[in-house]
């Protein structure tokens, strides 16, 4: 058992190593299960009791020396390979995480395409507006509740002599007036999508939101045309199996007026949903009221035939032309997408990447 010669042989072999494969072969030769170190340990059985202690210490020291030398050589070989590694400038760079379009942006793009198919022209109007365009020209009197500062953001600026106070646009309906003033002569088919602002905050409202306003003005336009357009939109954006209904309502700028509802996509119109967490056994959990709709229906927005006073204010003869208009919240219609099951509109603007990464 020549331990000294083994140490010298190992050092000579180690000095010739220049790659990891050869280093691994050397490690197996000396430290492997059938390597020299284990063979020395097996031979200890043949030594006398007096020799075992001395030889055992030598074998352990040799083993530690070999292990340490191999680790040092491994680090040396890795460093040399890294320093000598050729750089291919034609190879693509590292791929970094990429963002994606926000769900609201995706919805806006989809809505524009849907209405462009049937001849509607996209329009865009200011986020900061005058009272005249947002209220007066829309047949809304000075004492209308929407003109209260609990419903509208008023800006601290000098009022305009003709147009009144400056506000953050509370609805896209002001785009109706601006579009009719711009084009002057029907036919007019407009889809206006823009940011709006109202001081509301709950599961279906945020202070900043997006609306899309549809308007059609021409000769012989009736409620039938309005209903057909809404049915087309619902089938394209949601699905043909979703149900809609028109409820009589009152808006200052349309006559007659309607609220448009769609069957809830969270509870499927049943008004009840299973709780997110339940200790009950499967099939016996107690259903809870749907906190999004509470009735099986969700209001998408308002619609109606454009009031004759609004047409007159825009310079269009109401005896010759008629039209309809509707206004929906982009986020709200997105919430009701088939299979989405989004029960709180505020999460869209929470900044939670875990949620947004799904889209």
N, C-alpha and C positions, 0 to 999 in steps of 0.2 A: 504494500500500500504506500506508493510514493506520492505523498501529498504535495511536497515541495515542487517536484517536477510537473505535477498537474497544474499548479498555480502558474508556473512559467509558461507552460503550453497554452493555457487559457489566455494569458496576456498577449502572447504572440499572435494567436488567432484573432483576438479582439482588435488588435491594431490594423488588421487587414480588412475589417468590416467597413463597408461604405453604403449599405442599404439595409432596410428593415427586415427584408426576407432572410438575408444571411445572418442577421443578428438573432432572429427568432430560431433559426436552425442551431446556432451556437448555444442559445439558452436551453433548448431541448436536450442537446448533447450533454450538458453539464447538470442542468437542474430538472430535467424531465423525469417522468416516473421510472424510466429505465436508464436514466443518465448516470454519470460517473459518481456524483455525490451520493445517490441512493445505493450504488454498488459498494461504496466505501462503508456506508452504514450497515449493509448486509454482512460485510466482512468483519465487522466488529464482533460478531458472534464467535469468531474463531480466535479472537485475541484473549489473552489472559486478563484476569481481573485487574491487575496492576496496569496493563497497557490500555485498557478500555477508557479510563478517565482521560489520559493524555491524548490518545487518538481522537476521542469524542470532541474534545475542545478544539483540536486542529481542524476536524471536519466542519464543525460549526462556524469557525472563523473563516474557513475557505468558502463556505456557502454564502456567508454574509458579504465577503469580498466580491464574489462573482455576481451576486444580486445587485450590489451597489454599482459595480462597474458596468453592468448591462443597462441599468437605468440611465446612468450618465451618458453612455454611448448612444442610447436611443434618443435622448434630448439633443445630442450633438448632430446625429444624422438628420433629424427632423429640421433643425435649424439650417443645416447646409442645403437641404432640399428646398426649403422655403426661399433661401437667398438666391439659389440658382434657378428657381422656377421661371421658365420663359413666359412672357406675357403676350397673348394673342389679342391684338387690338381689334380684330374682326369679330370676336365673340361678343354676344349680347351682355349687357350689364346685369347686375343683380336686380331681381324683381322686387319692387317695394309695394307695400299695401296701397291699393287704389280706392278712392272714394266712389260714390255712385250718386245718381240723381235722387233728390229727396222725393218721397212719395207724392207730395203736393205738386212738384214740378212734373212728375210723370203723369199725374192726373190732368194737369193743365194741357200738356201736349196731346193727350188722348182726346180730351174734350174738343180741342181745336180741330183735330182731324175728323171727328164724328160730324161736326156741324159744317165743315168745309165740303163734305160729300154732298150736302143738300143745298149748296150755294150760299152759305153764310160767310161773311167776310170778317176776319179777326180785327178788333179795334182795341185801342188802349188809351185811357184818359187819366188825368192827374190823381195822385193819392191825396194831394192837398187841394181842397175845393172851396168854392164860394157857396154861401147859403142859397143864392138864387138858383144855381144849377141842381143842388141837392134837395131843395125844398120848394121854393117859390114856383119855379117853372114846372114842378111836378104836382101842382095843384094842392100843396100842403100849406094851410094857414099858419099865421105866426104863433098861435097857441097850440099847435099840434104837439103831442107828447114826445115825438121823435126829436123835436128841436130843443128839448130840455137837456141840461148838461149832465143829467144822469144817463142819457142815452147817446150823446154825441160829444166828441172831443172838440172843444172850441180852442182856437189858437189865440195867444195874446198878441194881437196885431190890430192895426187901425182898420176899421170897417171900410169897405168900398162904397162909394156913393150910390152905385146902382146894384151891385151884387151882394151887399151886406157883409156879414162877418166871415172870416176865414176859418175853415174847419178841416179836420181829417176826414176824408171821404167815408161816410157811414154805409154807403151802398153803391153798387155799380149803376143804379137807375139814373144817376146824373149823366151817364154816358148816352142814354137815350136822347136827351136834349141836345147834347153836343154833336151827336151823330146826325140828327135831323137838321140842325143848323148848318152842319158842314156840307151835307149832300143836297139839302134843300128840296129835291124832287124825288118822290118814290119811283120805282120800287127800292126799298131798303131792306137788307137782310144783314143784321149785325150780330156778332158774338163778342162781347166785351168781357175780358177776364182781368181782374185787378185786385190789389190788396184793399181791404176795408178795415175800419177801426171802430169798435164800440166797447164801452167799459163793462164787459160781461166776462165771467170766468166760472165755468162749470163743466160737466162731462161732455156737453155738446156746444160749448162756446169758448172762444179765446178772444182776448182784446184785439189781436191782429188776426185777420183771417182773409181768405180769398173768396170772391164771388164770381160767378159768370152770369152775364146778362144776355139773354136772347131777345131780339126784337125783329119783327117783320111788319112792314108798312107797305100797302099796295091797294089796289082796287079790289073790292069784294072779298076782303079778308074776314074770316069768321072764327068762332070758337072751334069749329070743326078742324080748321087748319092748326090751331093751337094744340088741340088734343092729339092730332096726328103727329105733330112734331115731338111732343112729350113722349108719346108711345114709342116712337122711333128711337129717341135718346135712351129711354130706359132699357129697351131691348139691346141696344148696342153697348151701353156702358155697364149694365148689370147683367141681366139675362132675360130671356123671354118668359121665364117662369115667375119672375117677381111681379107682384101685383101693385097697381097704383090706384089712387082715387083722388077726385077733385072735390074739395069741400067749399061751399059758398063762404066768402069772407068779405072783408072790406079793406080796400087800399084807396088812398086819395087819388092815385094816378091811373087807376084802371076801373072800368065799369062795363060789364060785371067783373068781379074779382073772385079768385079762388086760392085756397091753400092746396098744394100738391103733396100728397103723402105716398110713401112706398112701404110695403110690408117690411118689417124689421129683419135684417140679416143676421142679428145675434140670436134672437129667439124664434126666428122663422114665423113671426106673426102670432105666436102662441101666448105671449106676455110672460112666459115662465122660462127660467133657465136653471140648469144644475149649478150648485155652488162650486166655486173653484176648489175649495177644500171641504171635505166632508168625512166625518167619522163613521157614517152609516155604511152598511154593506151595499154592494153593487145592486142597483135596481130598486133600492129602498130609500135613497137619499131624498131629502125634502127639497122640492123645487122652490126657487126664490123668484121674486118679481124681477123682470128685466129692468135694470136701472137706466138703460139707454132710452127705451121707448115707453115703457110702463103700460102701453095699450095695444101693442102689436103693430103699431104704425109709427113711422118717423116722418116728421115734416121735412121735406126737402127744400121748400121755398114757396114763394108766392108767384101768382100769374094772373093774367086777365087781359081784357081788351083795353087798349090804350084810351084813356079818357079824352073826350073831344076837346076839353080845355087844354090838355097837354099838346095835342096836335096843333091847336090854334096858336099856342105860345111859341111853337117851333116853326110857325109859318106854313103849316100844311092844312089844306081845306078838309075839315072833318066830314063835309057833305059828299066829297068825292072819294076820299081815302079813309081806310080804317086799318087797324093794326093790332097786334098783340105783343105782349112782353112777359118775360118771366125772369126771376132772379133766384139762383141757387147758391148755397155755400159749397165751394169745392171740397173742403175738408169733410163736410157733412155727407156729401154724396160718396166720397171715398170710403167713409166709415161703413157705408152700407154695401160695399162691394161683396160679391158672392164669395162666401167662405172665409172672409177676412176676420170676422168676429172681433173687431176693434170696439171696445166698449167705453173708451174715454178719449175724446178728441185731443186733450191736452198733451198726451204722450207723443203726438206728432212733433211738438216743439219742445220736448223735454231735453233734447240733446243726448239721450241715452243711445250710445252706439250699439249696445246689445239688441235694442229694438230696431234701429235703422238698418243694421247689417242684414236683416231679413229681406230687405228690398233692394 
